[in-house]
Structure formats: C-alpha cells, structure tokens
Amino acid sequence: MNLTDVVAGHARLNLMVKDLTDEQARGDSALPGWTRGHVLTHIANVGYALARQVLHGTKFEMYDGGQAGRDAAIEAGAGRSAAELREDVLQSSAELEKVWADLGPWPSPKPTAQ
C-alpha cells in the first residue's frame, strides 16, 4: 500500500458520503449497535489521531482516555447531521493525506519469502 492507494480509498469514501442524508446517517451499519454516524465518526477520529502521531513524531493512544475515551468520542459524534459527518470525514482525510505526503516517498514493502 502507498499514499496513492490511501488517497484513492479516501476518494471512494468521499463519494459514498457525498449524498448521505440525515436519515441514512442515523441508520444501522453492519457493525452491531453502530449507526453509519458511529462508523463515520470513528473513521474521522482515527484519521485525526494518525495525523497527530506523525506531527508529534511518536505513537500514543489513538483516543484520549483509551477505550473509554474512544467510546465516548464516537457516541458524542454519531448523532451529528450528515453534513457535519461528511465534513469531518473530508477534513480528517485531507489532514492525514497532507501529513503523510509531507513525510516524502513511502518505502516499498519488503518482498516476503515464498
């Protein structure tokens, strides 16, 4: 995987949420107990967390407060409007792409022994 693959994946996700309605955002996802709003909030939050790790040059908890913080942040963001969810996903994708691009070329994966 390289940055081009990530950007292409973000583009597909952005197309999927482009016309998302509030009703659809509140609808069930394939994840038990999670709406699409939960999933989109989690995707956006992970993007921001990965970007922060690059900017700070270190690994740390993806969510402030560990698992409890993660659960609270997702729950707090899940009920937002489709427009707010969409904007959050777009912003986190753009931020992550920028910081990863600023790192320079990605190393090629090492071949695996067969």
N, C-alpha and C positions, 0 to 999 in steps of 0.2 A: 504494500500500500504506500502511496505517496500523496503529496499535497494535492495533486491534480485529482486523485480519487476522492479525497475528502471534499474538495470544492464541488465535484460532480454530485456527491451524495447530498451535500447541503442544498445544491440547486434542485435536486429531486424533492427533498423535504419542503423547500420553499414553495415549489409548485403544488405540492399536496395540501399545504395550508393556505394557499392563495385565496381560495373562495370559501374557506371554513366559516360556517355560521355559528352563532352563539349556541344554538340548539345542538349542532354537531359536536361542538367543543365540550358540551356537558354530557354527551352520550358515552356509553360504555366503550372501553377499549378491550383489547384481547387480554389485558392483564387484570386478574381478579381484583375487584374493588377499586380499580382506577378508571377514571374517565379519560377522554382524549386530552382534556385540560391538565390532568395529572402528568400524563406522558410528555406533553409539550413543555410543561414547567420543568420537569426533570431534565429533558434534553437541553433546554436553555441553561439551566443551572450548572450542568456538567460542563457545557461549553465555557461558561464564565470561569469555572474552577480550573479547568485545564489551562486557560489563558493566564490566569493568576499564577499558576505554577511556573509557567515559562517566564513571566515578568519578574517573579521573585527568585527564580533560579533554584527552586527547591520543591520537593514533594511535601505535601501536607494534607490534612483532612480535606476531602472534597467539599464537605459541608461543615460550616461552623457548628460545633456541638455534636459532631459524629452522627450516628444513626438517628438519634432523637432530633437533632437539628435538621437532618435531611428530610425526615418525615414531616416535621412542622413546616419547613420551607415549601415542600411540594403541596401540602394541604392548603397552605396560605395562598399559593399562586394558582391553584387548579380552577377556582371559580371565576377567574377573570374573563373578560369578554374575548371573543375570538380575535378581535383586532389587537387587543393587548397581548394575547398569547402569540399571535403571529409576529408582532413587532419584537417581542422578546426573543423568539427563535431567530429571527433575521439578525438582530443585533448581536446575539451571542455567537452565531455562525460567523458573522463578519469579523468580530473581535478575535475569535480563535484563528481564523484564516490569516489575519494580519500578523499576529504574533508568531504563528508558525512560519509564515513566509519570511518574516524578518530574521529567522534563525538561519536562513540560507538553504542550500540544497539538502535534501534528506539523503542519508546514506542508503545505498542499495542493500536490500536484505541479503544476508549471507545464504549461500546455497546450502540445502540440507543434504546430508549423506543419504544415499539410497541403498 
